[in-house]
Amino acid sequence: MALFDKFLNRFDTAVFSDQGGRTSNQDAYAYKVQGWLGCWVLCDGLGGHQGGELAAKLAAEECLRTFWQNPVLEPESLRNCMKTANRLINTQRRISLNKLMSTTVAMLSICKSHALWAHVGDSRLYYFKNKKVFRQTADHSLTFKLMQIGEIQPEEIRGHTDRNRLLRVLGTEEVRPEIENCPYTVESNQAFLLCTDGFWEYIYENEMETLLATTQNAQTWLSKMVETIAQRQSQSADNYTAIAVIVK
């Protein structure tokens, strides 16, 4: 009983989602926390209002449902979640005859002191240790690839004319999620941020760190980031969604 108590309500979670300057919100999220175990999923739909919104909702809910059927922190478990969600989206595409239905996904799972995450597309996961970004997922996008080979600088990704050209999404014949084990023991005051491109486009990593260092809980941290983004968005800004998780 003492071991369970140590991890009771261990994860402080806050969520924000807004349609921005668009007529609909094609982002979706789902999460469930149970004592020392938690799973968080965030998606950004592509393919227009009907297609993208449905794809993101299906993926978020299916990834979470599949994980909790057998909540084991192994790479194959997260890979199976995304494969299952991909099959569901493809089935819906065939039914609706919407070939453009697809979505990005970022998924985090934590059990006690172990974390594992996976992603497809350009929705990001940041891992903060000592209030600093220690890990960041690599976007499956043309602009991130250009940055990796040295053709553009990291700061040029935001606002680049080809930034929305993705190399991997859910809603294709083959899904290839990138999966990473957290290289450190998950301890108190460490934090995670899952966010869509409409969110990270308007706030820099050093600002995420500064705001995290001045707050004590996930909701305040997320609210301060949203305030920063709101000051910079254009009237036609994309949907923007984020999940902030601080380990107690």
Backbone hydrogen bonds, N-H to C=O, Kabsch-Sander energy under -0.5 kcal/mol:
donor,donor_aa,acceptor,acceptor_aa,energy
5,D,1,M,-2.4
6,K,2,A,-1.7
7,F,3,L,-0.8
7,F,4,F,-1.0
8,L,5,D,-1.2
10,R,7,F,-1.2
10,R,35,G,-1.0
12,D,10,R,-0.6
12,D,246,I,-2.8
13,T,11,F,-0.7
14,A,244,A,-2.3
16,F,242,A,-2.3
18,D,240,Y,-1.9
21,G,237,A,-2.5
22,R,19,Q,-1.9
26,Q,24,S,-0.7
28,A,43,C,-2.2
30,A,41,V,-2.1
32,K,39,C,-2.2
34,Q,37,L,-3.4
37,L,34,Q,-1.7
38,G,110,I,-2.4
39,C,32,K,-2.1
40,W,108,L,-2.8
41,V,30,A,-2.7
42,L,106,A,-2.5
43,C,28,A,-3.0
44,D,104,T,-0.6
45,G,26,Q,-2.7
46,L,102,S,-3.3
51,G,47,G,-0.7
52,G,48,G,-2.6
53,E,48,G,-0.7
53,E,49,H,-1.2
54,L,50,Q,-1.1
55,A,51,G,-2.5
56,A,52,G,-2.4
57,K,53,E,-1.9
58,L,54,L,-2.8
59,A,55,A,-2.4
60,A,56,A,-2.5
61,E,57,K,-2.2
62,E,58,L,-2.5
63,C,59,A,-2.6
64,L,60,A,-1.8
65,R,61,E,-2.4
66,T,62,E,-2.7
67,F,63,C,-2.1
68,W,64,L,-2.1
69,Q,65,R,-0.8
69,Q,66,T,-0.5
70,N,66,T,-0.8
70,N,67,F,-1.0
72,V,70,N,-2.1
74,E,72,V,-1.7
77,S,74,E,-1.1
78,L,74,E,-1.4
79,R,75,P,-2.3
80,N,76,E,-2.3
81,C,77,S,-1.7
82,M,78,L,-1.9
83,K,79,R,-2.2
84,T,80,N,-2.5
85,A,81,C,-2.1
86,N,82,M,-2.4
87,R,83,K,-2.2
88,L,84,T,-1.9
89,I,85,A,-2.3
90,N,86,N,-2.4
91,T,87,R,-2.2
92,Q,88,L,-2.1
93,R,89,I,-2.4
94,R,90,N,-2.0
95,I,91,T,-1.9
96,S,92,Q,-2.6
97,L,93,R,-1.5
98,N,93,R,-1.1
99,K,97,L,-0.8
101,M,98,N,-1.2
102,S,46,L,-2.0
102,S,100,L,-0.6
103,T,170,L,-2.0
104,T,44,D,-2.0
105,V,120,V,-2.4
106,A,42,L,-2.5
107,M,118,A,-2.9
108,L,40,W,-2.7
109,S,116,L,-2.7
110,I,38,G,-2.3
111,C,114,H,-2.9
112,K,36,W,-2.6
114,H,111,C,-2.2
116,L,109,S,-2.7
117,W,180,E,-2.4
118,A,107,M,-2.4
119,H,178,E,-1.7
120,V,105,V,-2.5
124,R,195,C,-2.6
126,Y,193,L,-2.7
127,Y,135,R,-2.6
128,F,191,A,-3.2
129,K,132,K,-2.6
132,K,129,K,-1.4
134,F,127,Y,-3.1
134,F,132,K,-0.6
135,R,127,Y,-1.5
137,T,125,L,-1.9
139,D,137,T,-0.6
140,H,121,G,-2.1
141,S,139,D,-1.4
142,L,165,R,-2.7
145,K,141,S,-1.9
146,L,142,L,-2.4
147,M,143,T,-2.0
148,Q,144,F,-2.2
149,I,145,K,-1.7
150,G,147,M,-1.2
151,E,146,L,-2.3
152,I,146,L,-0.9
156,E,153,Q,-1.9
157,I,154,P,-1.4
160,H,157,I,-1.7
163,R,160,H,-1.7
165,R,162,D,-1.8
166,L,164,N,-1.0
167,L,140,H,-2.7
168,R,140,H,-1.0
170,L,103,T,-3.2
178,E,119,H,-2.4
179,I,177,P,-0.6
180,E,117,W,-2.9
182,C,115,A,-2.7
186,V,113,S,-2.3
187,E,185,T,-0.6
189,N,247,V,-3.6
190,Q,187,E,-1.6
191,A,128,F,-2.0
192,F,245,V,-2.8
193,L,126,Y,-2.2
194,L,243,I,-2.5
195,C,124,R,-2.4
196,T,241,T,-2.2
199,F,196,T,-1.6
200,W,196,T,-2.0
201,E,197,D,-1.8
202,Y,199,F,-1.3
203,I,200,W,-0.9
207,E,204,Y,-0.6
208,M,204,Y,-1.9
209,E,205,E,-2.1
210,T,206,N,-2.1
211,L,207,E,-2.4
212,L,208,M,-2.0
213,A,209,E,-2.2
214,T,210,T,-0.7
214,T,211,L,-0.5
215,T,212,L,-1.4
221,W,217,N,-2.0
222,L,218,A,-2.7
223,S,219,Q,-2.5
224,K,220,T,-2.2
225,M,221,W,-1.7
226,V,222,L,-2.4
227,E,223,S,-2.1
228,T,224,K,-1.7
229,I,225,M,-2.3
230,A,226,V,-2.7
231,Q,227,E,-1.1
232,R,229,I,-1.8
233,Q,229,I,-1.5
237,A,234,S,-1.6
240,Y,18,D,-2.5
242,A,16,F,-2.6
243,I,194,L,-2.7
244,A,14,A,-2.8
245,V,192,F,-2.7
246,I,12,D,-2.6
247,V,190,Q,-2.9
248,K,10,R,-3.6
